[in-house]
């Protein structure tokens, strides 16, 4: 695999298959896949639903933006 490969960012509505496609693409290309929601859960130790209940959508979106910013600074990943 090329060492200068850029990140691949999958976008779409909830339930559209981003995680499924990301995992399969990761296997095919041999690079890491990160699911932003899973990274938020790992970082905070609470569910996405809990974050929405306590912080609302604005709080969740801030956390999501922070996680994505960190992940985008790492090369050769699927997000």
C-alpha positions as CSV (number, residue, x, y, z in Angstrom):
1,X,0.0,0.0,0.0
2,X,1.2,3.5,-0.8
3,X,2.5,5.4,2.2
4,X,1.2,8.7,0.9
5,X,-2.5,7.6,0.7
6,X,-4.8,10.3,2.0
7,X,-7.7,9.7,4.4
8,X,-11.0,8.5,3.0
9,X,-14.0,10.1,4.7
10,X,-17.4,8.5,4.3
11,X,-20.4,10.8,4.8
12,X,-24.1,10.2,4.7
13,X,-27.3,10.0,6.8
14,X,-27.6,7.7,9.8
15,X,-28.2,4.2,8.8
16,X,-26.9,4.6,5.3
17,X,-24.2,2.0,5.6
18,X,-21.1,4.1,6.3
19,X,-19.8,1.7,9.0
20,X,-20.4,-1.4,6.8
21,X,-18.7,0.1,3.8
22,X,-15.9,1.6,5.9
23,X,-15.1,-1.8,7.4
24,X,-15.1,-3.6,4.0
25,X,-13.0,-0.9,2.4
26,X,-10.6,-1.1,5.3
27,X,-10.1,-4.8,4.7
28,X,-9.7,-4.4,1.0
29,X,-7.1,-1.5,1.3
30,X,-5.4,-2.8,4.4
31,X,-5.8,0.5,6.3
32,X,-7.5,1.4,9.5
33,X,-11.2,2.3,9.8
34,X,-12.5,4.6,12.5
35,X,-16.1,5.1,13.3
36,X,-16.6,8.6,14.8
37,X,-19.4,7.6,17.0
38,X,-17.4,4.7,18.4
39,X,-14.4,6.9,19.0
40,X,-16.7,9.4,20.9
41,X,-18.0,6.5,23.1
42,X,-14.5,5.3,23.7
43,X,-13.3,8.8,24.6
44,X,-16.2,9.7,26.9
45,X,-17.2,6.4,28.3
46,X,-20.9,7.1,27.7
47,X,-23.4,6.4,24.9
48,X,-24.3,8.9,22.1
49,X,-27.8,8.9,23.5
50,X,-26.5,10.0,26.9
51,X,-24.5,12.8,25.3
52,X,-27.6,14.0,23.4
53,X,-29.7,13.9,26.7
54,X,-27.1,15.8,28.7
55,X,-25.5,18.2,26.2
56,X,-28.0,18.2,23.3
57,X,-27.1,18.1,19.6
58,X,-24.8,21.1,19.9
59,X,-22.7,19.3,22.5
60,X,-22.6,16.1,20.5
61,X,-21.6,18.0,17.3
62,X,-18.8,19.7,19.1
63,X,-17.5,16.4,20.4
64,X,-17.9,14.9,16.9
65,X,-16.0,17.8,15.3
66,X,-13.1,17.4,17.8
67,X,-12.8,13.6,17.2
68,X,-12.9,14.0,13.5
69,X,-10.3,16.8,13.6
70,X,-8.0,14.5,15.6
71,X,-8.6,11.6,13.2
72,X,-8.1,13.7,10.1
73,X,-4.6,14.6,11.3
74,X,-3.6,10.9,11.1
75,X,-2.8,9.7,7.6
76,X,-4.0,6.7,5.7
77,X,-7.3,6.0,7.5
78,X,-10.9,5.6,6.6
79,X,-13.3,7.6,8.7
